Each structure stands twice: as structure tokens, then as C-alpha cells.
Amino acid sequence: MNPVIDSDRLLHNLEKLLLAHAPSGSEQEVDRLFLEFTEGVGNARWQDAAGSIVIHIQGTSSASPIAVTAHKDEIAMIVKRVEGGGRLRVRPVGGLHPWAIGEGPVEILTGSSLVPGVLSIGSKHVSQESPAGTLKEGKALIWESMWVETKLDEDTLRERGDRIGRKVVLSRSRKPSWRLGDDFLCGFNLDCRGGVAVLVEAA
């Protein structure tokens, strides 16, 4: 057998995977894509109680079984407190650092919809007494200095399903891949979703 990797299909699948939201414990978007991409692959396929998707491909011998794995979740944030004026205080899920993503658009997963927001430290044109004041002098950015701005009142947030414990992810607008030079591809979650895309193509 001389398998051939279809690079166009690989990159097409990878782009879909990169755009999917899948914080730990809320990986349904990637689950659906993976099951779609692997339809008809293997001798058996199932999802266990931990959410892992397993595909069994029969080999030529059962003497030395091989397991090939990739992880499908992503580092994200979780709502720890809902404040007045539509502000949400968040903390990391996984090894996410505020200085790695900075300010920018995010989306809150409510279970039935996405609520848009902006991860922010507030205005930069401020005095040293403001939350952003010490950052202007080079102090490291920490989660306690940041919040998600939604511009929705508490009642509206509650109606939309936003509450403590909801996951917050980077907006899809920040997730598409982009190329560097002729041979390199960059993207948020590329280390995770790249492994999934390659595993799909290899299967």
C-alpha cells in the first residue's frame, strides 16, 4: 500500500477545526467535525464517558496494537464573577496566559448561543490609579486586571444563559490560519487541531 496525503483536504479540514470552539469539557463542535471527517473509517467507532472519540482500525496482527492520539480541546477562560454594567471576571482554563492573547474579541458559550464580548483592561489614557495604570510602567498583565466587556445588563445576560461557570473562548475572527512565507502555517490552537487533522488524514 502506498498511501498519499491529500494536502488540500488536510488544510480544508484543518481550517474547519481551527475555527471550532472546544474548551475543555465543551468540545461538541470539534466532536461533530471529527465524526463527519471519519465517517466510514475503521471497524468500530465510539465515544467514551470522558468524551474521547475512539476509532478501531483492524491491523494485520493483534500481537502489537498501536494507539495514535491527538487532543481536541483548547485552552480558554471561565466566568468567575458577573459584575454590574455587563462585565465578566474570568480566569483561565488550562495554561492560558493573559499576555499571550492580550485584549480582543471573545465569545461566551451559553449552551444555546454565543454572546460576544471583548477581553479588556479598560482605557489606556488613564492615571496611575486606574487598573491599566501600572501596566503602562511595564508590570506583567494578570487575569485580575482584565475582564470581559459585554455591554449587557445582568438581566439580559441571565436571559441569554450567561452565568458563573460558562466558558469563554477567543472569537472565531481571531482563529483563522495564516501563512508565513511559502512553507509555514500559523494559527491559534494549531498545535492541538493540527494533530487532529493529520490523524484524520492518516486514517
JOWORA-V66634 format. One record per residue. RES is the residue in three letters. PSI is psi in degrees with one decimal (NA if undefined). OMEGA is omega in degrees with one decimal (none if undefined). Layout:
# JOWORA-V66634
RES_PSI_OMEGA, RES_PSI_OMEGA
This chain:
# JOWORA-V66634
MET_136.4_179.9, ASN_82.3_-175.7, PRO_143.7_179.0, VAL_128.5_177.7, ILE_125.4_176.2, ASP_96.9_-173.7, SER_-34.7_178.4, ASP_-44.8_178.7, ARG_-39.9_178.8, LEU_-48.1_-178.6, LEU_-34.6_177.4, HIS_-46.8_178.0, ASN_-40.2_-179.8, LEU_-42.8_-178.8, GLU_-42.0_177.3, LYS_-41.0_179.8, LEU_-38.8_179.5, LEU_-36.1_-177.1, LEU_-16.2_-177.4, ALA_146.2_174.4, HIS_128.8_-179.9, ALA_62.1_173.7, PRO_156.2_-176.6, SER_127.8_-179.6, GLY_-8.0_179.7, SER_60.5_-168.9, GLU_22.0_-172.1, GLN_-35.1_-178.9, GLU_-44.3_178.5, VAL_-35.9_176.5, ASP_-48.7_-177.9, ARG_-42.1_179.7, LEU_-45.3_-178.2, PHE_-43.4_179.2, LEU_-35.3_176.5, GLU_-46.0_-177.1, PHE_-27.9_-174.8, THR_17.0_178.3, GLU_126.0_178.7, GLY_0.8_-179.6, VAL_137.6_173.0, GLY_173.9_-179.6, ASN_-21.6_178.1, ALA_151.9_-178.6, ARG_132.9_179.5, TRP_165.8_176.3, GLN_126.7_-175.4, ASP_-178.7_-175.4, ALA_-23.1_179.4, ALA_-4.0_179.8, GLY_-2.8_178.6, SER_137.6_176.9, ILE_126.3_-176.2, VAL_130.7_174.2, ILE_124.6_178.3, HIS_120.7_177.5, ILE_117.8_-177.0, GLN_128.2_177.4, GLY_-170.6_179.5, THR_-14.9_-179.9, SER_148.0_177.0, SER_6.6_-175.5, ALA_-37.3_-176.2, SER_76.4_-179.7, PRO_148.0_-178.1, ILE_135.4_174.7, ALA_127.9_176.2, VAL_126.6_-173.1, THR_158.3_171.2, ALA_149.6_-179.8, HIS_143.0_-168.4, LYS_-5.3_-179.0, ASP_179.8_179.7, GLU_152.9_173.8, ILE_144.3_-172.9, ALA_-159.0_178.0, MET_164.3_176.6, ILE_141.1_179.9, VAL_122.1_179.0, LYS_-25.1_-178.5, ARG_140.6_175.4, VAL_120.4_-177.8, GLU_170.2_177.7, GLY_157.0_178.0, GLY_12.0_176.8, GLY_19.7_179.1, ARG_138.0_177.8, LEU_126.1_173.4, ARG_132.8_-174.4, VAL_159.0_174.3, ARG_161.9_-174.3, PRO_148.9_167.6, VAL_108.7_-172.3, GLY_-168.3_-173.8, GLY_47.9_180.0, LEU_130.2_179.3, HIS_138.3_-177.1, PRO_-33.4_-179.9, TRP_-14.9_179.7, ALA_-25.8_-178.4, ILE_-22.4_178.5, GLY_-162.4_177.5, GLU_153.6_177.3, GLY_175.1_-177.4, PRO_139.9_177.0, VAL_170.6_176.7, GLU_134.5_179.1, ILE_125.4_179.5, LEU_113.3_-177.0, THR_-3.7_-177.0, GLY_-32.9_179.4, SER_-14.3_-178.3, SER_177.6_176.4, LEU_130.3_175.9, VAL_120.8_-179.0, PRO_147.4_176.6, GLY_179.4_177.1, VAL_122.6_173.1, LEU_123.6_-166.8, SER_158.4_167.6, ILE_8.1_179.6, GLY_-172.0_-177.0, SER_143.1_176.9, LYS_-13.1_-179.9, HIS_71.6_-170.0, VAL_172.3_176.4, SER_176.2_-179.0, GLN_-15.2_-179.0, GLU_-13.4_-177.5, SER_164.2_178.2, PRO_-33.5_-177.9, ALA_-8.8_-174.8, GLY_-48.4_-178.1, THR_-26.3_179.2, LEU_-28.8_-180.0, LYS_-17.4_178.5, GLU_4.4_176.0, GLY_7.0_177.7, LYS_142.8_-178.5, ALA_140.5_178.4, LEU_128.3_179.8, ILE_160.4_-177.1, TRP_-33.0_-179.1, GLU_-19.7_-180.0, SER_-5.9_-172.2, MET_160.3_174.2, TRP_167.1_174.1, VAL_122.7_179.0, GLU_124.1_179.4, THR_-21.6_-176.5, LYS_27.0_175.6, LEU_142.6_178.5, ASP_168.2_-174.5, GLU_-37.6_179.4, ASP_-42.9_-179.9, THR_-41.7_177.3, LEU_-42.2_179.8, ARG_-42.4_179.5, GLU_-33.7_-179.2, ARG_0.5_176.1, GLY_12.1_-179.2, ASP_125.5_-178.1, ARG_175.9_177.5, ILE_134.2_-179.9, GLY_-11.7_178.3, ARG_146.6_179.3, LYS_146.3_178.5, VAL_130.8_-176.9, VAL_162.7_173.0, LEU_142.8_177.4, SER_149.4_176.8, ARG_-26.1_-179.9, SER_-17.9_-179.8, ARG_1.6_-172.3, LYS_-15.5_-178.4, PRO_151.5_177.1, SER_161.6_171.9, TRP_155.8_-173.8, ARG_146.9_170.9, LEU_119.1_-176.7, GLY_-150.6_-177.7, ASP_-19.1_-168.1, ASP_5.0_-174.5, PHE_143.6_180.0, LEU_133.4_179.7, CYS_158.7_176.8, GLY_151.4_175.6, PHE_134.4_-178.9, ASN_14.6_-178.6, LEU_-33.5_-179.9, ASP_-34.2_179.4, CYS_-56.2_-172.2, ARG_-25.2_175.5, GLY_-41.5_177.5, GLY_-39.8_178.6, VAL_-44.3_-178.8, ALA_-41.7_179.1, VAL_-40.1_178.9, LEU_-41.6_177.8, VAL_-46.9_-177.5, GLU_-37.7_179.4, ALA_-30.9_-179.5, ALA_NA_none
